């Protein structure tokens, strides 16, 4: 591997600016931020704190998304991937604390394989920092940037552990597959770690005009699985589907989600029926959920909405694509489609633009400077449970827009503000 690293404070031009990308501390214009099909690359990035002042950044890229080329017919096919990073202070948007880049050459790999790499960064003290990681396929000339809030170093949290498969590859986003053997990596942990399951019945988020708020499922009383060691040579464990808290002596490090093999995709009619709740009446939903033939019920529901089978197919494609995008981007213990951002993404679609800081996201359905533009603000909840749990600022004024959006779906129209 050829490595080019530049450590320390750099106040000159940086890769996000040089590539005409927005700055990570106040990112805007990201109308395709959560549109999976729009993007060429979907890299996975995870930070693991190795000590109080140093972390390893793990990166994974699907081999099917990169281009393998060769200069001469007798040469093997290879991919050239460049990883670049920057660390910013979100309270001072122009202050770049650290940056660097690394390049790696990969031999040709099968379509189902992942390409892995990692590099180390120096951790800034305190909180309120953002890590921007850009992954570039140099053969194709395309790139994608991930923005990751860096947790403080005062107590252990989600960036202090990760699970790896039996092959030693990271389980990104703390998402595990039910029944798969995994090992826990936690460089700064002491003994006495437990995995505690949460209640399995996760409530749907209230509509945006509600006075209620989304609630995180409570942990189950007197139910826990001791973790018998951690490290690449530790005993492996396998978990059932659900949500778990990793706890050390009463302190929660973070939440893990364990899903079926196909997640974030929706593969069964029962799952499809469940995720249709946002646009169904209570009677319609109960009929779907309790039907002996959910496929027929679903087809009837969507055909009644659309007026024809051809139109129903388009509604189904768009709606469940949004559900799967919500699962991919917003799962944080809770399945993404059951989160506040998932709720808005599914019903309203991709916004015209998004602004991001380390503390919040604002979605704009219209021009940002237009007072009549529909906008939703999501506040990032800084808890020990999750680092990417965002709560919608609800308002009764949203009721008219919500009813209009739901009615649009039910009248066979794909709602887009």
C-alpha positions in Angstrom: 0.0 0.0 0.0 1.2 3.5 -0.9 0.5 5.9 1.9 0.5 9.7 1.8 -0.3 11.1 5.3 -0.2 14.8 6.4 -0.8 15.3 10.1 -1.5 18.5 11.9 -3.5 21.6 11.3 -3.9 22.5 7.6 -5.6 25.8 6.8 -5.2 25.7 3.0 -7.5 24.2 0.3 -8.9 20.8 1.3 -10.4 17.9 -0.7 -14.0 18.8 0.0 -13.6 22.3 -1.4 -11.3 21.2 -4.2 -13.9 18.8 -5.4 -16.7 21.3 -5.1 -18.2 19.4 -2.3 -19.9 21.2 0.6 -18.2 21.6 3.9 -19.1 19.0 6.5 -19.9 21.4 9.3 -22.7 23.2 7.4 -23.5 20.9 4.5 -26.3 22.0 2.1 -27.7 21.2 -1.2 -27.7 17.4 -0.5 -31.0 16.6 -2.2 -29.8 13.1 -3.0 -28.2 12.5 0.4 -30.5 9.6 1.1 -31.3 8.5 -2.4 -29.5 5.1 -2.7 -30.0 4.6 -6.4 -28.6 8.1 -7.3 -25.2 7.3 -5.8 -22.4 5.4 -7.6 -20.7 4.3 -4.4 -22.0 3.3 -1.0 -19.0 3.0 1.3 -19.3 1.9 4.9 -17.2 3.8 7.4 -16.8 3.0 11.1 -14.6 4.6 13.8 -13.0 2.5 16.5 -11.2 4.4 19.3 -8.0 2.6 20.1 -7.1 4.9 23.0 -8.1 8.4 24.3 -6.1 10.1 21.5 -6.1 7.7 18.6 -8.7 5.9 16.5 -8.8 3.5 13.6 -11.2 4.3 10.7 -12.5 1.1 9.0 -13.8 1.4 5.4 -15.6 -1.1 3.3 -16.6 -0.8 -0.4 -18.7 -3.3 -2.4 -16.5 -4.8 -5.2 -19.5 -4.6 -7.5 -19.4 -0.8 -7.3 -15.8 -0.2 -8.3 -14.1 -0.5 -11.7 -11.3 -3.1 -12.2 -9.0 -2.2 -15.1 -5.7 -3.2 -16.5 -3.1 -1.4 -18.7 -2.0 -4.4 -20.8 -3.9 -7.6 -21.8 -1.5 -9.7 -19.8 -1.9 -7.7 -16.6 -4.4 -8.7 -13.9 -7.5 -6.5 -13.4 -7.1 -4.0 -10.4 -9.1 -1.3 -8.6 -7.4 1.8 -7.3 -9.2 3.3 -4.3 -8.1 6.5 -2.6 -9.3 7.3 1.0 -9.1 10.9 2.2 -10.2 12.3 5.5 -10.6 15.6 7.3 -11.4 16.4 10.9 -13.3 19.7 11.6 -14.4 21.6 14.6 -18.1 22.2 14.1 -18.1 25.3 16.2 -15.5 26.9 13.9 -16.4 25.8 10.4 -13.2 27.0 8.8 -10.9 25.3 11.3 -9.4 22.1 9.9 -7.8 20.1 12.6 -6.4 17.2 10.7 -6.3 15.6 7.2 -4.7 12.9 5.2 -5.1 10.4 2.4 -4.2 6.8 1.5 -4.3 4.8 -1.7 -4.7 1.0 -2.1 -4.6 -1.3 -5.1 -7.1 -4.2 -5.0 -7.0 -7.3 -7.2 -10.2 -8.3 -9.0 -12.8 -9.7 -6.6 -16.2 -11.4 -7.0 -19.4 -9.3 -7.2 -20.6 -10.3 -3.7 -17.3 -9.4 -2.0 -16.3 -6.3 0.0 -13.0 -4.4 -0.3 -11.7 -3.4 3.1 -9.1 -0.9 4.3 -8.4 1.1 7.5 -6.3 4.0 8.6 -5.6 5.8 11.9 -6.4 9.4 12.9 -5.5 11.5 15.9 -8.6 12.1 18.1 -9.3 15.8 19.1 -10.2 16.4 22.7 -13.8 17.2 23.6 -16.9 16.9 21.5 -18.5 18.7 18.6 -16.1 17.4 15.9 -16.9 16.0 12.5 -14.9 13.4 10.5 -15.3 13.6 6.7 -14.1 10.5 4.8 -14.0 10.6 1.0 -13.8 7.3 -0.9 -12.7 7.7 -4.5 -12.7 5.0 -7.2 -9.8 6.4 -9.3 -10.5 4.2 -12.2 -14.0 5.5 -12.6 -13.3 9.0 -11.3 -16.3 8.9 -8.9 -16.3 9.5 -5.2 -18.6 9.6 -2.1 -18.1 11.4 1.2 -19.3 10.2 4.6 -19.7 12.6 7.5 -19.3 11.1 11.0 -19.7 13.0 14.3 -16.7 12.1 16.5 -17.7 11.3 20.1 -16.0 12.8 23.1 -13.3 10.9 24.9 -14.6 11.3 28.4 -16.5 8.0 28.6 -16.9 4.9 26.5 -19.5 5.0 23.7 -20.5 3.6 20.3 -17.1 4.4 18.8 -15.3 2.4 21.4 -16.4 -1.0 20.2 -17.2 -3.0 17.0 -18.2 -6.5 16.1 -16.3 -8.5 13.5 -17.2 -11.7 11.6 -15.4 -15.0 11.9 -13.2 -13.7 9.0 -12.3 -10.6 11.1 -14.2 -8.1 8.9 -16.2 -5.3 10.5 -19.9 -5.3 11.1 -20.5 -1.8 10.0 -23.1 0.5 11.7 -23.2 -2.1 14.6 -25.6 -4.1 12.4 -25.4 -7.9 12.8 -27.1 -10.8 11.0 -29.2 -13.1 13.2 -27.4 -16.3 14.0 -24.1 -15.2 12.6 -21.0 -15.9 14.7 -19.3 -12.6 15.7 -16.6 -11.3 18.1 -16.5 -8.1 20.0 -13.6 -5.8 19.7 -13.3 -3.2 22.5 -9.7 -1.9 23.0 -10.6 0.3 26.1 -13.0 -2.0 27.8 -12.6 -3.7 31.2 -14.3 -7.0 32.1 -18.0 -7.3 32.9 -19.6 -6.6 29.5 -23.2 -7.7 29.0 -25.6 -7.7 26.0 -29.1 -6.7 27.2 -32.0 -7.2 24.8 -34.6 -4.4 24.4 -38.3 -4.9 24.2 -39.1 -6.3 20.7 -42.3 -4.3 20.1 -40.9 -1.1 18.7 -43.6 1.6 18.4 -44.1 3.6 15.3 -43.1 7.3 15.4 -46.0 9.7 15.9 -47.0 11.8 12.9 -45.1 15.2 12.6 -48.1 17.2 14.0 -48.4 15.1 17.1 -47.7 16.3 20.7 -46.0 13.0 21.4 -42.4 12.0 20.7 -40.6 9.0 19.5 -39.5 6.7 22.3 -36.6 4.3 22.5 -37.7 0.7 23.4 -36.9 -0.2 27.1 -34.5 -3.0 28.0 -35.9 -6.3 29.1 -35.7 -6.8 32.9 -33.4 -9.6 34.1 -32.4 -10.6 30.6 -28.7 -10.4 29.6 -26.0 -12.3 27.8 -22.5 -12.1 29.3 -19.7 -11.3 26.8 -17.0 -13.9 27.5 -14.0 -11.8 26.4 -13.4 -9.5 23.5 -10.7 -9.4 20.8 -10.0 -11.1 17.5 -9.3 -14.4 19.3 -12.2 -14.2 21.8 -15.0 -16.7 21.9 -17.7 -15.9 19.2 -21.3 -15.2 20.0 -24.5 -15.4 17.9 -27.6 -13.3 18.6 -31.3 -13.6 17.7 -33.1 -10.8 15.8 -33.7 -7.7 17.8 -32.1 -4.8 19.5 -29.4 -5.0 22.2 -27.5 -2.7 24.5 -23.8 -3.3 25.2 -23.4 -2.5 28.9 -20.3 -2.4 31.2 -21.0 -2.1 34.9 -24.2 -0.3 34.4 -22.9 2.1 31.7 -24.4 1.7 28.2 -21.7 1.8 25.4 -24.2 1.6 22.6 -27.0 -0.2 20.8 -26.7 -3.1 18.3 -29.3 -4.1 15.8 -29.6 -7.7 14.7 -31.6 -8.3 11.6 -32.4 -11.0 9.1 -30.1 -11.8 6.3 -31.8 -9.6 3.7 -32.0 -6.4 5.8 -32.3 -3.5 4.8 -34.3 -5.0 1.9 -38.0 -6.0 2.4 -38.4 -9.6 1.2 -41.7 -10.8 2.7 -45.3 -9.8 2.2 -45.7 -9.6 5.9 -42.9 -7.0 6.1 -44.3 -5.1 3.2 -47.7 -5.0 4.9 -46.2 -3.8 8.2 -44.3 -0.9 6.5 -47.5 0.3 4.8 -48.9 1.6 8.1 -48.1 5.2 7.4 -50.6 5.5 4.6 -53.3 3.0 5.7 -56.3 3.5 8.0 -56.4 1.4 11.2 -59.0 -1.0 9.6 -56.9 -1.4 6.4 -53.8 -2.1 8.4 -55.5 -4.6 10.7 -56.8 -6.4 7.6 -53.3 -6.5 6.1 -51.6 -7.6 9.3 -54.1 -10.4 10.0 -54.7 -11.6 6.5 -54.1 -15.3 5.7 -53.1 -14.1 2.2 -51.1 -10.8 2.7 -50.0 -10.8 -0.9 -53.5 -10.7 -2.2 -54.5 -8.0 0.4 -51.4 -5.9 -0.5 -52.2 -6.1 -4.2 -55.8 -5.1 -3.6 -54.8 -2.2 -1.4 -52.3 -0.8 -3.9 -54.5 -1.4 -6.9 -57.4 0.4 -5.2 -55.1 3.4 -4.6 -53.6 3.4 -8.1 -56.7 2.6 -10.1 -54.7 0.1 -12.3 -52.1 -2.7 -11.9 -49.5 -0.8 -14.0 -49.8 2.3 -11.8 -49.8 0.1 -8.7 -46.5 -1.4 -9.7 -44.9 2.0 -9.9 -46.3 3.1 -6.5 -45.1 -0.1 -4.9 -41.6 0.3 -6.4 -41.2 3.9 -5.2 -42.8 3.3 -1.7 -40.7 0.2 -0.8 -37.6 1.7 -2.3 -38.0 4.5 0.2 -38.6 2.0 3.0 -35.4 0.2 2.2 -33.5 3.5 1.9 -34.8 4.4 5.4 -33.5 1.0 6.7 -30.1 1.5 5.1 -29.5 5.1 6.2 -31.5 5.6 9.4 -31.3 2.3 11.4 -29.9 3.0 14.8 -31.0 0.0 16.8 -34.5 0.8 15.7 -35.2 -0.2 12.1 -34.8 2.8 10.0 -38.3 2.9 8.7 -39.6 3.2 12.3 -37.5 6.3 13.0 -38.5 10.0 12.6 -36.3 10.5 9.6 -37.6 7.2 8.1 -41.2 8.4 8.6 -40.6 11.7 6.7 -38.4 10.1 4.0 -41.0 7.4 3.2 -44.0 9.7 3.0 -42.5 12.9 1.6 -39.5 11.6 -0.3 -36.2 13.2 -0.8 -36.0 16.9 0.1 -34.8 19.5 -2.4 -31.9 20.3 -0.1 -30.5 19.4 3.4 -28.3 21.3 5.8 -26.3 19.4 8.3 -24.3 20.2 11.4 -22.9 18.0 14.2 -26.2 18.7 16.1 -29.0 18.6 13.6 -30.3 18.2 10.1 -32.8 20.4 8.3 -34.7 19.0 5.3 -36.2 21.6 2.8 -39.0 20.7 0.5 -38.6 23.8 -1.7 -36.2 26.7 -1.8 -34.3 27.3 1.4 -34.9 31.1 1.4 -38.7 30.8 0.8 -40.7 31.3 4.0 -43.5 29.1 2.5 -41.1 26.1 2.1 -41.9 23.0 4.0 -39.0 22.1 6.3 -38.4 19.5 8.9 -35.7 19.8 11.6 -34.2 16.7 13.2 -32.1 17.1 16.4 -29.3 14.6 17.0 -29.8 13.1 20.5 -26.4 12.8 22.1 -27.0 9.8 24.4 -24.9 6.8 25.3 -27.3 4.6 23.4 -26.9 5.8 19.9 -24.9 8.5 18.1 -27.2 8.7 15.0 -30.7 8.9 16.6 -32.4 12.0 15.3 -35.7 13.4 16.8 -38.1 15.4 14.7 -39.2 18.8 16.0 -43.0 18.2 15.8 -45.5 21.0 15.3 -49.3 21.0 14.9 -48.8 23.2 11.8 -47.6 20.1 9.9 -51.1 18.5 10.0 -52.3 19.9 6.7 -49.1 18.9 4.8 -49.1 15.4 6.4 -52.8 14.8 5.4 -52.1 16.1 1.9 -49.1 13.8 1.5 -51.0 10.7 2.7 -54.0 11.5 0.6 -51.7 11.8 -2.4 -50.4 8.3 -1.9 -53.9 7.0 -1.4 -55.1 8.6 -4.6 -52.4 6.9 -6.6 -49.9 9.8 -6.8 -46.3 9.5 -5.7 -46.0 12.4 -3.2 -43.1 14.8 -3.9 -43.4 18.3 -2.5 
